[in-house]
Amino acid sequence: MWTVPADQPADEEVAAAAATTSTTAAPTTTTQPPTTPVPTTAPPAPDPWPPAGNPDGAAAVPAEAQAVDTSRPDHVIGDGTPASCTSAAVVATIAQGGIITFDCGRDPITITLEETARIRNDTGPEIVIDGGGKVTLSGAGERRILYMNTCDEAQVILPSESCWGDDLPHLTVQGLTFVDGNSTGDTFEVGNGGGGAIFALGGRLKVVGSRFFRNRCDPTGPDLGGAAIRVVAEPEGMPAYVVDSTFGGSDELGGSCTNGGAISGLHASLAVYNSVISHNSAIGTGANPARPGTEGGGSGGAIYTDGNNFTVQVAGTVIEDNHANEGGGAIFFVSNDRTGTLRIESSTFQGNPSDGFETAGFPGIFFLGAHDPEVVASSLA
């Protein structure tokens, strides 16, 4: 029998030797480079409209004309979802008055109103509607968007010597966009013509950081106006304020009305600060009083004002590319009692043709008042 030679180890010894001489390899660790977390949600949707206000406007704004603190609202429209921000919710909440804000989600939203939102005069004295820069209210081209009238019994007439020019309520709209408002045909009593987006008779109106696009009112008529805003009988000496706001901004977004393609005032002072008013039109024909054979209107491509005891101030504002078929492609101003004054400060007026008439030396302006318009550090062309 064959045997292992004495000088050669047996199999068991070979295995043992192998076990004692083998080396165990150390485990290896691979370090992965850091990774950027993948967003779980898309970024907020962009705002589709031109910005509010004149970015170069630096006119000082009075304290009473500035935005209102709405951090502690009385009412909130919406529960954080777009579906909760309905026409019915807007109309019902605005009727309650107080400080009102919106919670419709993180993206900009358009709420199409199925009826006009109306201010009740007994829900003040301060009523604030704050869209936070994300809310658009639409009239769908069929209706006025917002209405305040201190002489309307349906909205409660407050005890006073006269509802005409009553001081209350004080209405502030801020951070809102108004589109496709239309008050055509809504002329059922004196002063109620115009204001496709906002109509305000009596009380106090303040508009801050808001935008107005494609609003309309009646295309004919000598003495109504304001495609976007119509202000009637503000308390004497107390102007309606328009601050950091935009009306129009491009050809397709401008407003149109028989008079006042953007704003109209009747027996009401106006103060406009750091705003843009462009591409609006006064489309009536025949002026005021209407020439024979015409229906009248066509003045104030941007702003139309008349009446007694009122003033207009424009500061830090661009008024351009507006048009009037008759007088005042930029501003039509007639003080019936010749006491009214117009002051233009740190502003630019350009390209506002008046097809019919304007005041010599003041391009785009027709003015009848106490004295010539006061123009300070401004350009009129």
HELIX and SHEET records of a PDB file:
HELIX    1   1 ASP A   11  THR A   21  1                                  11    
HELIX    2   2 ALA A   63  ALA A   65  5                                   3    
HELIX    3   3 PRO A   82  SER A   84  5                                   3    
HELIX    4   4 SER A   87  ILE A   94  1                                   8    
HELIX    5   5 ASN A  121  THR A  123  5                                   3    
HELIX    6   6 GLU A  153  GLN A  155  5                                   3    
HELIX    7   7 ASP A  251  LEU A  253  5                                   3    
SHEET    1   A 4 HIS A  75  ILE A  77  0                                        
SHEET    2   A 4 ILE A  99  PHE A 102  1                                        
SHEET    3   A 4 GLU A 126  SER A 138  1                                        
SHEET    4   A 4 ILE A 109  THR A 112  1                                        
SHEET    1   B10 HIS A  75  ILE A  77  0                                        
SHEET    2   B10 ILE A  99  PHE A 102  1                                        
SHEET    3   B10 GLU A 126  SER A 138  1                                        
SHEET    4   B10 HIS A 170  VAL A 179  1                                        
SHEET    5   B10 ARG A 204  VAL A 208  1                                        
SHEET    6   B10 ALA A 240  VAL A 243  1                                        
SHEET    7   B10 LEU A 270  TYR A 273  1                                        
SHEET    8   B10 THR A 311  ALA A 315  1                                        
SHEET    9   B10 THR A 341  GLU A 345  1                                        
SHEET   10   B10 GLU A 374  VAL A 376  1                                        
SHEET    1   C10 HIS A  75  ILE A  77  0                                        
SHEET    2   C10 ILE A  99  PHE A 102  1                                        
SHEET    3   C10 GLU A 126  SER A 138  1                                        
SHEET    4   C10 HIS A 170  VAL A 179  1                                        
SHEET    5   C10 ARG A 211  PHE A 213  1                                        
SHEET    6   C10 THR A 246  GLY A 248  1                                        
SHEET    7   C10 VAL A 276  SER A 278  1                                        
SHEET    8   C10 VAL A 318  GLU A 320  1                                        
SHEET    9   C10 THR A 348  GLN A 350  1                                        
SHEET   10   C10 SER A 379  LEU A 380  1                                        
SHEET    1   D 8 ALA A 117  ARG A 118  0                                        
SHEET    2   D 8 LEU A 146  ASN A 149  1                                        
SHEET    3   D 8 ILE A 198  LEU A 201  1                                        
SHEET    4   D 8 ILE A 229  VAL A 232  1                                        
SHEET    5   D 8 ILE A 263  LEU A 266  1                                        
SHEET    6   D 8 ILE A 303  GLY A 307  1                                        
SHEET    7   D 8 ILE A 331  SER A 335  1                                        
SHEET    8   D 8 ILE A 365  LEU A 368  1                                        
SHEET    1   E 3 SER A 256  CYS A 257  0                                        
SHEET    2   E 3 SER A 281  ALA A 282  1                                        
SHEET    3   E 3 HIS A 323  ALA A 324  1                                        
END                                                                             
